[in-house]
Amino acid sequence: MAVLVTGGAGYIGSHMVWALLDAGEDVVVLDRLSTGFRWAVPDAARFYLGDVGDRQMLEKIFAENAIDAILHFAGSIVVPQSMAHPLDYYENNTSKTGMLADAAIKAGIEHFVFSSTAAVYGDQPDDAPVRENAQTLPKNPYGQSKLMSEFMLRDAAHAHPFRYVALRYFNVAGADPKGRTGLSTQGATHLIKIACEAALGKRRSVDVYGTDYPTADGTGIRDYIHVSDLVAAHLRALSYLRRGGEPLVANCGYGRGYSVLQVLQSVKRIEGGEFDIDYGPRRPGDAAAVIADSTLARRLLGWTPSHDDLDQIVSTALAWERSLSVRNLGDLRAIHRKLAANF
């Protein structure tokens, strides 16, 4: 049997593809390459260029491959962008998830792992870790679009032989410790990615949005999880479903958070350099603090994180950022060689 990874050319999806191949799985990738990269997909995986909302493409993939499970990473994730273009987020994140689930059910595919988000919770009343049964009050269309997708999966599971795990991600960061993939998107909005670019001289400064939150240093607090631990949770979720596990919604985080300024201090300390910080007002839709209670994932999925350390997360992110510089230089030299050969 094979596993279909949607968005498998993207940041988290490409890590997932590598982890599945490492585990001996047969892997199929579907990605429209709007933010992902074809080179990020290993040759051992079968690649289809297309959109998860394309029913004919899905039928083609299901006809040509013995898919028994779908890991659904494709979607839009930028909070400010969701505030400016909410309908795009409801289409890409909600409607297309429904279309994918419907196609899976019609094809007899019973196992579905969904990338959800801690943004479904909105603000927490304090710094205590949030549990899955907490009230869901998304502050932005991104979180709302993911929560609506969870509702659709829940109702589909009630009506059909279809089971799912929705993993609510907290702040994903870092890169593959083996250096095979990482966050490569230009103009990324992830704090650690931006700070690494600044530390390596790729950007002039880092913007900090909001210094008046009710936190120790006034900046927002997030639970940062290493991407390798996150994909390990997906492997556990896949195994859980294949063993007959019931539908589940579970948090993926470490249970403790770091402020924006603490993250920037870690990057500066590890890289041994300085960069400018530009302070500005809060962004619409941002919460003050979001920290995970991941007891459920640990207990039911048997998930045990192994990279629970901010400096380790930052170190792998910095290593990948340096490798991107080498990769881009190599691409530039290849272009120069090709041009020279034509003259």
C-alpha positions, 0 to 999 in steps of 0.5 A: 500500500502507498501513502499520499502526501498532499503538499509534499513539496512544501516545508513540513510535507517534504520532511514527512516524505523523507520520514515515510521513506525512511520508515519503508513506506511507498510514497506518492506526492501531490503538490501544485508547487505554489510554495513548494519546490520540486527538488524537495521531493525525493526521487523515491517518491512518485510526484504528481503536479496538481491541486488537491481540489482537482477531482480528475487528478485525485481519481488518476492518482487513486487509479494508478496507486494503491493508496491506503492513507492520506496525509494532508499538508496542502493549504494556506497558513499566513495569518495576516494574509488570511485576514486580508483574503479570507475567502481564499483561505476558506476555499483552499483550506476548507472547501478543498479539504472537503473535496479531498475527503470526499474523493478519498471516501469514494475511493475506499481510502479510510485513513486520513491525517489532517494538518490542523493548527493551534490557531483554532484556540485563539487566545488562552486565558493564561500561560497554562497549556491548552487542552483539546477540549478547550473552547475553540475561538479562532481569531482569524480566518486561517484558524477558522478555516482549519476548524471548519475542516475538522468539523467536516472530517468529524461528520464524514467519519460519523457517516462513512467508514472513514477515520482521521487524526487531526493534529493541531500544530503549534509553532513548527520550526527547525530543519531535518538534522540530516540536512535533506530539507528545510524551510526554503520559501522566500518571504516566509513569515516564520519567526525563526526563519526570518531571524536566521536570515537576519543573522546570516545577513540575508535581511537587514532586520527582524520586525517584532509585532507587539511589545505590550502583550500580557507576557513577561517581556511584552512579546508574544509567546509560542510553543515551538516544535521541531519539524522532525518531532511533528512528522514523527507524530504523523507516523504515529498517527498513521500507525494508530489509524492502521491499527483501527484507532478511532477519530482523534484530535490531538495537540502537537507541542512541547508544553512550554513556550518562548517569547519572540525576544527569547527566540531572537536571543537564541539565534544571536547567541548561536550564530554569534552575531547581531542584527537590528530589531524593528518594533511595531504594533500588534498584528490583527489576529495574533494571540498573546500566548499559545502553549500545548498540552500534548498529553493526548498525543503522547498517551494515545499515539505513543508520541515521544518528542526527541528535539525539545530544545529551543537552541537545537531547533534554532541550530538546525534552522541556521544550518539549513539556511546556510545550506540554502546559500550554497544551493543558490550559489550553485544554481547561479554558477550552473546558470552562468556555465549554461550561458557561457556555453551558448556564446 
